[in-house]
Structures are given as C-alpha cells and as structure tokens.
Amino acid sequence: MSTERWQIDGSHSGIQFTVRHLVIAKVRGQFSRWTGALEAPGSDFARASLDVVIDASSIDTGVADRDAHLRSADFFDVERYPEITFKSTDVTPTGADRLRVDGALTIKGITRAVALDVEVLGQARDPWGNERAAFSATTSIDRREFGLTWNQVLEAGGVMVGDRIDIAIDIEAVRQVAAQVA
C-alpha cells in the first residue's frame, strides 16, 4: 500500500492559543511561522503520522512588548530553544470524522505527551488539480509542565497569567507524490 505524504499549506493553516490574563480576561495569539507534514497509508488518516515544527520566535499576540517578553528567557527562551515540535505517536478513531492524535510536544527542550482532538473536515480538489484535506484540532496544556513558569501574584488575589493554554489548530494539507511502502 502506498504512503501518501501531505504537506501542510501554511497560507491556509494556523496555530492559535488562548490563555487567561489577570484571572478575568483572555489573551489570544498565534505562531505565524511553522511547517509540517503528515503521512497516511492510502489516505487513511486514522493511520497517519504527523510532524510539526514551529518557529517559537514567531509568536504573535498583537502586542510587541508582550511578544518580546514571551520570546525572552521568562517564557519560551527562543535564543536557546528556537523550535517547538510535535510528533504524533498514535492515532485513534473516536467517532465519525473524529480522531484522537496522541503525540510528543516539545517546548523549551521538555517533552510531554499531548492528545489532540481532531475533526476531519474532508477532502477536495483545488482549481489547480491538487488534492487537499482539511482538519481542525484542539487541546489544552499546562504551561508549567513545559518550563513556562513565569508569573506574578496580583494584589487582589490570583495571578497575572493562567496556567492552562487552550490550543486550536486548523490544517489544510496538499497531497504530494506517493511513495511505495515495502
């Protein structure tokens, strides 16, 4: 059976995150530079593998000073750890057009198991004859588990930055030339 490689189309894909600020509000951001590919035997996404590499310095919350702080050693320390990676380890169907993708997420050199809840949105041929597949995924992580521990206690109680980070990923991938698997 042939293994099909699907290259993630960065111009039609995105990685966004949300974290609590001052206990009461939410701050949203994204990573603007990242690459990835998935491989699936015979386009069977329930048996796919996924590899993603994120440029940690491309973090963007829309506020330059905050982004600079997030790039610093207080958070992502992008000079020492320029990449965030995700490598899938297992895929399990969980319902019609739903998958659980387990994998290893590495941030700041610390690797933890993470499960993505994935919706398979479908496949279509684009106007140029390319086969495309689309997916939407969500997960939540505790930032402290990845060494992202900076915080500040507030006078009124609580902390400046929440520990839970909600992540939303939208992927549009383009099928590449198939290769035979021995």
Buried (B, 14 or more C-beta within 10 A) or exposed (E): EEBBBBBBBBEBBBBBBBBBBBEEEEBEBBBBEBEBBBBBBEBEBBBBBBBBBBBBBBBBBEEEEBBEBBBEEEBBBBEEBEBBBBBBEEBEEEEEEEBBBEBEBBBBEEBEEBBBBBBBBEBEEEEEEEBBBBBBBEBEBEBEBBBBEBBEEEEEEEBEBBBEBBBBBBBBBBBBEBEEEE
